[in-house]
Amino acid sequence: MKYFTLEEIAESLGVNVASVHRWAESGKLQYSLMDDGAKKFSTSDLAEFAAKYNISMRFLFEQSLRKKSDPEKIFQAISAAQ
């Protein structure tokens, strides 16, 4: 499973890292806590958040290309979350 960082999400959405952190801490955006203590966000976490708050999913596709993951899996996650 591919994970995204706070910074990647903030950059893709054009928001401050602090905003993404607040969304995570408030429970609006689910995350996984890694062994090193970092918050990471799965594609399904992002798809659920975007569907709930009507946010463009284009950034997921762009991130998947940057990470060389399978775009089809991204679209499946988006469809499942909507």
N, C-alpha and C positions, 0 to 999 in steps of 0.2 A: 504494500500500500504506500502511495506517495503522500508525503506531508508537506505542508507549507509553513513558513515562519511568519511571525508577526510582521516583519519587515516586508516580506513578499506580498502579503495580503494588503497592507497599508499602501504600498506602491501601486499595486494593481487597481485598487479602488480609489486612489487619489486622496487618501485620508492620512491623518497623523497616526503614528504607531501607538500613541497613547489612546486613541479612539478604539483601535482594535483590542488593545489590552483591556479597556473598560468594558467592551462588549463581551469579552471572554469572562472577566471577573463577575459581571452581572448575570451571566448565564444565557445571554442572547446568542452567543457563538460558542458552541461546544469545542473542546480541545482535548488533546491527550498530553499528559505530562511525561516527558522523556526522562530517562535515567539521569541525565545531567541537569534536570530541573527546568529545561526549556519547554515552553508551550508550543505544541505543533498542532496543525489543523489538517484534518483529512479532507479529501475531496467531498465525501458525503457530509461532513460537518459544514463545509462551505456551501454546498448545494442546498442543504436544509436552511441555513441562514439566509441565503439569497432568495430562495422561494418565499420564505416567511416575510422578508422585508422588501421584496420586489426590487432586488438588485440585479444588474446585468450579469450574466454568466460568461460574458466574453473573456473576462480575465482568467477564468478557469481553463479555458481552451488555450489561451496564450501561455499560461504557466505550464500546462501539460507539454506544450511544444518545447519550451525552454528546458524542462526536466527530461525530455525525450520519453515521456510516458505515452500510453495509448489514448488518443483522444476519444476513442469509442467508449472506453471505460468512464471517462469524464461525463460524456453525454448520458450514459446509463445511470450514473449517480444523480445527475440533474433530473432525469425523468423520474427516478424512484422517489426523489425528495419532493416533487411537486404534486 
